[in-house]
């Protein structure tokens, strides 16, 4: 066991970076995270489905930092975001105690959906690339619903390209 006094400055700085809401680097959102025991299998390798959990956290923090509060959207407007499609390209495994970043970039802003590219990286190495389409849906019907103007306005600065219907 190490004492607080024995903690190096680098370790303290690293500890202060996690968890949090991440940050924007230009139009790309970066969310740092650490791989915990609960994220891994018996061999200490991240279980494949957990990359989706990491990406979900990053999308939530992206919205939060972009100024979109999901709770009133859900409670007051009766709207929620639901994953319509996701494809994952696994390149290299993450392991117990790895320090990772989920880098999320808005690729397309549609009328009722958002397409994102999310890369999970360790240092300069991309471990997993996730392409995801998230739809805005009405909770009452489960049907697609246009993005509210405030949501669209908050996301437009991050959009790579603007298109019409989704």
N, C-alpha and C positions, 0 to 999 in steps of 0.2 A: 504494500500500500504506500502511496506517496502522500505526503502532506501538502496542503495548499501552498506552503512556502517553497516546496520543492518543484512546484509546477513551473515549467519554462514559460517564457514570454510567448513563444510560438504556440504552445499548447493552450495558453489562456486566450490568445487571439483566435485560434481555431475554435475553441469552445464557445466563444462569444458569437461566432458566425452562425451557429446552429441553435434552434431550428429557424424560426422567423418566417417572414413572408418572402424572402428572397429580394431580388432587385432587378431592375431593367438595365440591360446593356443595349442601348439603342432601342430597337423595337422588340428585342428578344428578352424574355423573362428567364432569369436564372434562379433556381431554387436549390440551395445546398441541402444535403441530407446525409445521414450516416446509416450504414447497414447494421441492423441489430440482429441478435440471435433469432428473434421471432420471424425475421424475414428470410431465414435460410433453411435449407434442408439439413439432413444429418451430416453431410459432407462440408457444411459451411458455405454453400453456394446459394445465391438468391434464387428462391423458387420462382419459376417463370411468371406466374400470375401476379406476383408482387410488383413487377415492373408497372403493371396497370395501376396499382394502388399509388405508386410513386408519381405516376403521370397525373392521376386524379388530384392528388394534393397540389401538384404544381399548377394545374389549371385553376383550382380554387384560389390559390394565392395570386396568380396572374390577374384574375378578375378583381380580387380585393385591392391590389395595388393600382389597378386601372380605374378604381373608384366605383366598382359595381358591388353592391351589397346584396348577396343572394337571399338573405332571409326575408326582407320586404318583398322581393320579387316573388318568392314562394307564398308568403303569408298574405300579402295585400293584393298582388296581381294574379295570384293563382297560376304562376308560371314556374317552370323548372328547366334545367338543362339536362338532357339525357343523351348518352352516347348512342349514336345511330350505327356507327361503323368504326372499327379499329383494326389496323393491321400492324403487326410487329415484326421487325427484322432483328433477330438476335445475332450478335456478332461475337461477343465475348462475355463470360459470366462476371458478375460482381460477387464479392466474397465478404464474409463476416468482417465487420469493422471498417470496410472501405468507406472513404469519403467520396460521395457522388454529387453531381449536379444534374438537375433536370432542366434542360434548356428548351423553352417553348416559344414557338414563333407562329403567329397567325398567318395562315397562307391564303385564306379566302373568307370573306365576309359575305354571306348570302342574306336573303330576306328573312329566313327562319333558322339558319344554321351557320356554324362557324367551322372551318377546317383548320386544323393545326398540325404542325410537325413538332414532335417532341423527341429530343435526343437525350438519352441518359449517358452521361460521360463520367469517366474517371480520369482526371488530369486532361490530357489532350486526346485520349482514346474514347471513341464512341462505342458503347457497349450494346445499346439497343436504340433503334429508331422506331418511333410509333407515329403513324399517320392516323388521325382521329377526326371524325365528323361528329360534332355535338349539335343536337337540335334543340330549339326552344319549343317546349310543349305545354299545352294547357292541361293543368292537373285534372280538370273536370272531365275532359274527354280523352286525354292521352294523344291528342292530335297535334300536329305542328302548328305553331303560332308565330306570327311575325315578331321579330326582336323589337322590344319597346324602343322608342326613339332615344331615351337616355342611355340604354345599353349600347345601341348602335353608335351614338355619339362618343361614348367612352372607348369603344373598340376601334373606331375608324382610324385613329392615328397609328395603330399597330398593324393595319391591314396591308398586305403586300400588293393585293389587287382587289378592286371592287367589281363585283358582278351583280347581276340581278337575282332572279329567283333561285331557290335551292331545292 
